[in-house]
Amino acid sequence: MLSQMEVEAQETPQVISRQFADNYTLLEALTVRIQGIRPSVAVTVARGSSDHAATFLKYLLETRAGLITSSAAPSVLTLYQKQLPQKNSLVLGISQSGVTPDVAEVIWAARKAGAITVGFVNDTDSPLADAAEYIVPLGAGVEKSIAATKTYIATLAAFIQFVGIFTGDQVLLNAISELPELLQQATQKDWSTAMTAYQGCKTTLVIGRGFGYPIAQEAALKFKEIAKIHAEAFSGAELLHGPLALVEKEFPLFLFAQQDETFSGMQAVAKKMKMIGAKVLLASPMLHESEKDLLDMSSILLPLPHGIHPVCDTLVMIQAFYCMIAKLSVTRGFNPDAPTHLTKVTKTW
């Protein structure tokens, strides 16, 4: 019997397919508004998994639109009572539930200050939806499991469609049309080798770079909350500094490596970790079957559907990971739908 977490993860392809159809016109209108203002900076406001998604948006806006993007610290406003100048900026609130008080408060304040405010939210009848000028519905439906799955991927998918329309990137927009099918394929991939590697594990590192880094952040969170494995996420560049001291023989490392400018560096990381004696698990969609030759046998290569676009492939990787971590939680004797001490909605001020 599948856990609720895995059931909801498997609903993701249908969610994404509906979302792309439902939001296109809305995102076109938002693009016209943004292009009329020409903001020089974008600010994201989020917590938890949504903040990992915000990091993904930062990479999208900076690499695709050339728009400097920064993550807001809500406590600057809510606790320190300091309102920063935000007129003509683009401020994006991200929340699956939409009820986190500090996120909604920051969006309200930014809107009053003259910013273009956008809420990416699953619950369109929520404080965040009320606060934002524009609402981009995630359309994921009810998510009962405490751990976010379909709402997280739906958030990333909404970002990709938004930036694709905003920048006129037809290649990216064409690629996302294939996403639902590949997400479905990802749910069927056998990652039992990863489950075996982590069955008796107490700690791990999760590594990504570029668009793969926010995926690594999300995976590290799931290792902690679902499987009770202490996990930290690092950029492939940062791993080679202080965190490298943690790596020893048979230490498990999980690498997400999309096929873009970051790939050769991630491949070098995998080789170096294997030389140390670490157990390296690598998730990396191939754009072409022949590209498997690019991967040396120093890593345990986890099966994935073929790649379609480096930006979109990261969603496929985390989809397969969600299904694996839900199963791993059960085999380790835990309930993935009800992690210890956690609730579905966390309110911060």
Buried (B, 14 or more C-beta within 10 A) or exposed (E): EEBBBBBBBBBBBBBBBBBBEEBEEBBEEBBEEBEEBEBEBBBBBBBBBBBBBBBBBBBBBEBBBEBBBEBBEBBEBBEEEEEEEBEBBBBBBBBBBBBBBBBBBBBBBBBEBEBBBBBBBBBBEBBBBBBBBBBBBBBBBEBEBBBBBBBBBBBBBBBBBBBBBBBEBEEBBEBBEBBBEBBBBBBEBEBEBBBEBBEEBEEBBBBBBBBBBBBBBBBBBBBBBBBBBEBBBBBBBBBBEEBBEBBEEEBBBBBBBBBBEBBEBBBEBBEBBBEEEBBBBBBBBBBEEEBEEEBEEBBBBBBBBBBBBBBBBBBBBBBBBBBBBBBBBBEBEBBBBBBEEEEEEEEEE
